[in-house]
Amino acid sequence: MWKTLRDAFRIKEIRNKILYTFVMLVVIRFGSQLPVPGVNTSYFADFFASQTTDAFGFFNAMTGGSFSNMSILALSITPYITSSIIMQLMTIAIPKLEEMQREGEDGRKKIAEYTRYLTVALALLESGGMAIGFGGQGLLVNYNAGSVIVAIAAMTAGSAFLMWIGERITENGVGNGISVVLLFNIISSLPDDVNTLYTRFLSGKNVPVAIVTVIIILALIVAMTVFVIILQDAVRRIPVQYSQKMQGRRMVGGRSSNIPLKVNTAGVIPVIFASSIMSLLVVIAQFFNVNYNSIGGKILLMLNSSMWFRMDQPVYSIGLIIYLVLIVVFAYFYTSITFNPLEVANNIKKQGGFIPGIRPGKPTSEYLNSILNYIVFIGAVGLIIVCIIPILVSGLFNISRLSFAGTSLIIIVGVVLETLNAIESQMLVRNYRGFLND
């Protein structure tokens, strides 16, 4: 990692791209400090402190704290992420979009344009829900039509601005711009996390106890990071052999290849889907001031991850079972719409290839499907382990969820590896150009 960065800074072209990315991220941090006109900037910070639930915790981490501060970037890039997922699902479900995606660069540009429109629509919907739902409860200093429109316009513009910055980073910087922005938002919450750990585990402790505590915390973080790296990079390679055929006066083909099937095929999507569904009812309940002492309120608390693993209230941990089932279900669901074993088997057959020991066609499809079902389950279990550990620590020690743990850690590791690979690819391309010029 450090060698890659050191070598990258020696190359002027890549160094300028890295600096460009850094400047764009600095602009984002300035934007996160600009409050939405007419709002009470401390409303959500006080609101979170008074709640027993943590429905907005992950969302606030993804915004880099802009949500709790109610800045113009309060929605962050979550509308874009949601619209990208929706467009990906629609591409599978709608034949016209699927055909458009196969058209090459022009088709992908059209889909990207539709994604932008959908992003703005979702931003309008989300900002409208916040301004209207919480405006009369104290979010807006003066709750009227004018202040609601201004708040909606400011938050929607902020989300569109972040989308634009992400695209500029992709074109002129390094890595996937949207992913880099998301990574930067999560990392920006690290100082608060360090303060939380210090206050809960180190404050007031004597030196020997503090040293042991620090070692345990660092060891846990390193172990989780290593585990996530292994989970992200784990691949099951299916060997494919291509038959020789006569072309002109010589035999061609006969090469060997493989189909790389990622263990964590769905990435962090299953966790995001599961968390969104679990927190949806809790978020809706916030609008109606549900009494958590009632039966309905107790059921809602079961769906809230901040109530799990509480030693004084173990009954609420029943909701954890639903959460785990949802992760597994969405892991299989998302994989099924992004990887088609029958299509892959047919492509291999058309190219004169076969998996050793497996007949081409339907038997190949069935073999790939059986392998896929096996590794998807392993990937889902890996995701569950990563997500359960921070929830367990949060419940047992009664601390707020850390932004760099669980789902956020998967995002951090994934984006860092992706960005480093992008830098290495650009360095490799530059070396090829230099070789050709010589």
C-alpha positions, 0 to 999 in steps of 0.5 A: 500500500505505502509503496504504491502511494510512494511510487504514485507521488513520483509520477507527476500525472498521477500526483496531480490526480491525487491532489485534485481528489484531495482538494475536492474532498476539502471542498466537501468538508467546507460544505458540510459546515454550511447549515441549511438556511432557516434550520435549528442546526442542533436539532438532530444532535439533541434528537439523537441524544434523547432517543433510545434507538439508533435508526439514523446512526449508520446514515449519519456516519455515511454523511460524515456527521453532516446529517446531525449538523443539518448542513446543506450536504445533510443527505450526502450521496445516499440518494445517488447510491439508492438510485444506482441500486434501483437502476441496477435492479431495473436493468435486470427487470426491464428488457429495454434497459438491459438492451441499452446496457449492452449497447456499450459506452453510449448505452451506459451514458444514457443509464448514467443520465437516468441515474442522475435524474432519479437521484434528484427525485429521491433527494427531493423526496427525502429532503421533503420528508425531513423538512415536513416531517420534522419541520413542525417539531423544531427542525425549522425555526419558522415552520412555513411554506417558504422555509420548507421550500428553502430547506428542500432546495438546499438539501437537494442542491447539496446532494446534486453537488456531491454527485457532481464532485463524485463524477469529477473525481472519477474523471480527473482524480483517482478511483471511483469518485462516489466511493471515495466521497463515501469513504471520506465521510465515514473516515471524518467521523473517526475523531468522534469515535476515538473520543467515544472509546477514550471516554468509555474505556480509558478515562480514569483508568490507571496506566497498566489497565489503560495499556492493556485496554488499548492493546485489546481494542487495537487487536480487535480492530486489526483482526476485523480489518484483516478478516474483511480484507480476506472476505473482500478478496476471497475468490473461487476460481472455476477452471475453463478449458477451450478446445483447439480448432483449425483456423487457416493452416494452423490450430488455435485455441486450446488455452486455459482460463477460469471464472472468478466467483467472489465469495462476497458476491453482493458486497455490502448491499445485503447489509444495507438492504437489511438495515434499511428494512429493519430501521424503516418502521423505527424511522416512521415511528419517530414521526408519530411519537410512538409510545415504546412502553406499548406492545407495538413500541416494544416490537419496534425496539426489537427491530432496533440494533442498539437494543440488541445484546443488552444484558438488562433487556435480553428479549429485544435481541430477538430482532437480531434473528430477523436481521441475520435472515434478511442478510442471507436472503438479500445476499442470495437475491442480489447475487441472483440478479447480477450473475446468471449461471445459464448465460455464463454457461451458454457463453462458454459453450459458444466459445468452445469452452468447457469446465473439466469433468462437466458437460457443456450447456445445462450441466455447466449451468447447474454446476455453477449454480451449486458452487454459487449457492455454496460460496454465497452462503459463506460470504453471507456468514462472513458479512454477519460476523463483521456486522455482529461484532460491533453490535455485540460490543455496543450492546454489552458495553452500552456505547454508541455504534462506531463509524469504522466498525461493521458495515462501515469497515466493509466499505472502508476496506473495499474502497481503499482496495479499489482506489489502490488498484485504480492507482496501480492500473494508471501507473501500469498504463503509463508504463505501457505508454512510455514503452510504446513511445520509446 
